């Protein structure tokens, strides 16, 4: 069989909301093939398929959605992270 997953993470380096990084990784059969990193500001591909996906997603509406996730997902939940 095949195994695919998407791993979304917020990395909090300080209590300052400017120090938050959002990472969205796409994995197929335990190999990451494409990643969005809010610090880089775009998708980066790590395999032949990942490079093709990254090129297409960086030109399409997917990029705008990912850029908004730092604010919507990470910063919105920062208080919960710091209280834990």
N, C-alpha and C positions, 0 to 999 in steps of 0.2 A: 503494500500500500504506500500511499504518499502522505506526507505530513506538511501542512502549511500553517503558519501562525503569524500574527502581527503582535509585536510587543511595543506598548506605548509606555514611556517613562518620563517622569519629571525629575530632574536632578537639581536639588536645592543646595547651593554652595554657601549661602549665607542667608540671614533674615531679610536682607535687602531684596526686594522683588526683582531687581535688575540682574541678580545672580542666578536666575532660574534658566534651565536649559530643557527644552522639550525634544525628545527623540522618539521617532516612530520607525521601527525596524520591521522589515518584511523578510520572513524566513521560510525556506522550502527545503524539506529534508535535512534539517539542522544546519543549513548554510544560509547565512544572511546574503540576500541578493540586492537589496536596495534599502536605503535609509534616508529619512528626513531628519535633519538636525537644525533646530532653530538658531543656533549660533552661526552655522554656515548659511542658513537661509534658503536652502534648496535641497532637492533630492540628489543623492550620489549613488551610483550603481557600482556593484562589486563583482558582478558576473556579466556575461554577454547579454543575457535577458535583462538584468538589472540596469545596465547602462541604457538599453533601449527604453525601458520603462521610465527611468529618470529623465531622459531627454524629453519624452512625451509629457510626463507629468509636470515638468518644470515650465512647459509652454501652455498647459491647460489650467482648468479651474481647480485642479487638485492642489496646486501650490498655494493658492489663496486660502483654501480651507486649512491647510497645514499651518500656515502663518498665523491664523486666528486661534489655533489650538493652544498656543502658549498662554494667551490671555484667558481663553475660555476654560481650559482644563487645568493648567498648572497654577496660574496665579489665583484662580478662583478657589482652589483647594489648598493653597499654601498655609493658611491658618490651621487647617486640620493636620497638616504634616508637622508643623512646629509644635503643636500641642501634644502629639503622640510620643 
